[in-house]
Amino acid sequence: MTADSKPTPSERRSLLNSIRKRPPMYLGTLSLTRFGAFVQGYRHALFCHSIKSDHSLDIPREIHDWVAYRLHFYESTRSYVQMILERTGDEASALQRFFQLLDEYDKRLPKVVAFSTTENWLAMHDLSSIVGPPPTAITMQPESTVQAAQQYPEAWPFGPPFAVQEKQ
C-alpha cells in the first residue's frame, strides 16, 4: 500500500485474517455462530467505549445481500450466519464457506447492467423504447446445497415497467 492509496480489504482486516488462520484460538472451536457472536461483541465493545473502528474486523454491510444472492435465498432478512448454516449444515463448513464468500465479495468487479437517460426523471415514461422490453423471469441454477432452481420475479427496475400517464 502506498501513502496515496486506500488499504485493500485484506490489509484492513488484520484481526479477521488472524481469526481465519487460527479460528479455535479466538472462537474456541470452528464455528460460524461463535464467529458471528465474536463480531457482534467486538462491535458492541467499540460502540460502548466510543472507540473508532480500526477496520481490523471489517465485514461489509452488504455481506447479507451478497450471501443471500450467492446461496439463492429470495431475500436477506436473516443474518449471513443463519443463511450459510442452513446451506452447509454444520458449523465448521459454515465458517469455511463464510470466508470463501467474503473472498468472492472482495474480488467482484462492478458491472453496468443498464444505463438509461431521460429528460425528466420525475415524469413517468415508458422506458421500453430506450432500454428494451422488461426481462422475463430469471431462473438461477442451484449450487449443490440448494434443492432446486428458484424462480425470481421480473425486475423492471423493482416492478412492472412504467406506464405512460395521459395529460389531463
C-alpha positions as CSV (number, residue, x, y, z in Angstrom):
1,M,0.0,0.0,0.0
2,T,1.3,3.5,-0.9
3,A,0.7,6.6,1.1
4,D,-1.9,7.8,-1.5
5,S,-3.8,4.6,-1.9
6,K,-6.6,3.0,0.2
7,P,-5.8,-0.2,2.0
8,T,-7.0,-3.3,0.4
9,P,-9.6,-5.4,2.2
10,S,-7.0,-7.9,3.5
11,E,-4.8,-5.0,4.7
12,R,-7.7,-3.5,6.6
13,R,-8.8,-6.8,8.2
14,S,-5.9,-7.8,10.4
15,L,-8.0,-9.3,13.2
16,L,-10.3,-11.0,10.7
17,N,-7.3,-12.6,8.9
18,S,-5.9,-13.8,12.3
19,I,-9.2,-15.5,13.0
20,R,-9.2,-17.0,9.5
21,K,-5.7,-18.5,10.1
22,R,-6.4,-19.8,13.7
23,P,-10.2,-19.9,14.5
24,P,-10.0,-22.0,17.6
25,M,-7.6,-19.5,19.2
26,Y,-10.3,-16.8,19.0
27,L,-13.5,-18.8,18.9
28,G,-12.7,-21.9,20.9
29,T,-13.8,-24.1,18.0
30,L,-14.6,-23.9,14.3
31,S,-18.0,-22.3,14.5
32,L,-19.7,-19.7,12.3
33,T,-22.2,-19.0,15.1
34,R,-19.3,-18.2,17.5
35,F,-17.7,-16.1,14.9
36,G,-20.9,-14.1,14.4
37,A,-21.1,-13.6,18.2
38,F,-17.5,-12.5,18.3
39,V,-18.0,-9.9,15.6
40,Q,-21.1,-8.5,17.3
41,G,-19.3,-8.4,20.7
42,Y,-16.3,-6.6,19.2
43,R,-18.6,-4.0,17.5
44,H,-20.5,-3.6,20.7
45,A,-17.4,-3.0,22.7
46,L,-16.2,-0.4,20.2
47,F,-19.5,1.4,20.5
48,C,-19.8,1.2,24.3
49,H,-16.3,2.6,24.8
50,S,-16.6,5.2,22.0
51,I,-13.7,3.7,20.1
52,K,-13.4,4.5,16.4
53,S,-13.1,1.3,14.4
54,D,-9.6,0.5,13.1
55,H,-11.3,-1.8,10.5
56,S,-9.3,-4.8,11.7
57,L,-12.6,-6.8,11.8
58,D,-14.2,-5.1,8.8
59,I,-17.1,-7.0,7.4
60,P,-19.1,-5.1,4.7
61,R,-22.7,-4.3,5.5
62,E,-23.7,-5.7,2.1
63,I,-22.5,-9.2,3.0
64,H,-26.0,-10.2,4.0
65,D,-27.3,-9.4,0.5
66,W,-24.2,-11.0,-1.2
67,V,-24.7,-14.2,0.8
68,A,-28.4,-14.3,0.0
69,Y,-27.6,-13.8,-3.7
70,R,-24.8,-16.4,-3.8
71,L,-26.8,-19.0,-1.8
72,H,-30.0,-18.4,-3.7
73,F,-32.2,-17.0,-1.0
74,Y,-35.1,-14.9,-2.1
75,E,-34.2,-12.1,0.4
76,S,-31.7,-11.4,3.0
77,T,-33.9,-10.9,6.1
78,R,-31.8,-13.4,8.1
79,S,-28.2,-12.9,9.0
80,Y,-25.4,-14.2,6.9
81,V,-24.7,-16.7,9.7
82,Q,-28.2,-18.3,9.5
83,M,-28.2,-18.4,5.7
84,I,-24.8,-20.1,5.5
85,L,-25.6,-22.5,8.2
86,E,-28.8,-23.5,6.5
87,R,-27.0,-24.3,3.3
88,T,-23.9,-26.1,4.8
89,G,-25.4,-27.9,7.7
90,D,-22.5,-27.8,10.2
91,E,-20.5,-25.1,12.0
92,A,-17.1,-25.9,10.6
93,S,-18.2,-26.0,7.0
94,A,-20.2,-22.8,7.5
95,L,-17.2,-20.9,8.8
96,Q,-15.1,-22.0,5.8
97,R,-17.9,-21.1,3.4
98,F,-18.2,-17.6,5.0
99,F,-14.5,-16.9,4.2
100,Q,-15.0,-18.2,0.7
101,L,-18.0,-15.9,0.2
102,L,-16.1,-12.9,1.7
103,D,-13.2,-13.5,-0.7
104,E,-15.7,-13.7,-3.7
105,Y,-17.3,-10.4,-2.4
106,D,-13.9,-8.7,-2.3
107,K,-12.9,-9.9,-5.8
108,R,-16.2,-8.9,-7.6
109,L,-16.0,-6.3,-10.2
110,P,-18.5,-3.5,-10.8
111,K,-20.7,-4.2,-13.8
112,V,-23.1,-1.9,-15.6
113,V,-26.3,-3.8,-16.3
114,A,-28.2,-1.0,-17.9
115,F,-28.0,2.7,-18.5
116,S,-30.8,5.0,-19.5
117,T,-31.3,8.7,-19.8
118,T,-34.5,10.7,-19.9
119,E,-35.1,14.5,-19.9
120,N,-37.2,14.5,-16.7
121,W,-36.8,11.6,-14.2
122,L,-39.8,12.8,-12.2
123,A,-42.2,12.3,-15.2
124,M,-43.5,8.8,-15.8
125,H,-42.1,7.5,-19.1
126,D,-42.2,4.1,-20.8
127,L,-38.5,3.2,-20.9
128,S,-39.0,0.3,-23.2
129,S,-38.0,2.3,-26.3
130,I,-34.7,3.2,-24.6
131,V,-33.6,0.1,-22.9
132,G,-35.7,-2.6,-24.5
133,P,-38.6,-4.7,-23.1
134,P,-38.7,-5.9,-19.4
135,P,-36.8,-9.1,-18.7
136,T,-38.6,-12.3,-18.3
137,A,-38.4,-14.3,-15.0
138,I,-34.9,-15.3,-14.2
139,T,-34.0,-18.9,-13.1
140,M,-30.9,-19.2,-11.0
141,Q,-29.1,-22.5,-11.2
142,P,-28.7,-24.1,-7.8
143,E,-25.5,-24.8,-6.0
144,S,-25.0,-28.2,-4.6
145,T,-26.6,-27.0,-1.3
146,V,-29.8,-25.8,-2.9
147,Q,-32.5,-28.4,-3.6
148,A,-34.0,-27.0,-6.9
149,A,-33.8,-24.0,-9.2
150,Q,-35.6,-21.0,-7.7
151,Q,-37.7,-18.6,-9.8
152,Y,-37.2,-14.9,-9.3
153,P,-39.8,-12.3,-10.3
154,E,-39.5,-9.9,-13.2
155,A,-37.4,-6.9,-12.4
156,W,-38.1,-3.7,-14.2
157,P,-36.5,-2.0,-12.0
158,F,-38.2,-3.5,-9.0
159,G,-41.6,-3.9,-10.6
160,P,-43.5,-3.6,-13.8
161,P,-42.4,-1.1,-16.5
162,F,-43.7,2.5,-16.2
163,A,-47.0,3.2,-17.9
164,V,-47.3,6.4,-19.8
165,Q,-49.6,8.8,-18.0
166,E,-52.1,10.7,-20.0
167,K,-52.1,14.5,-19.5
168,Q,-55.5,15.8,-18.4
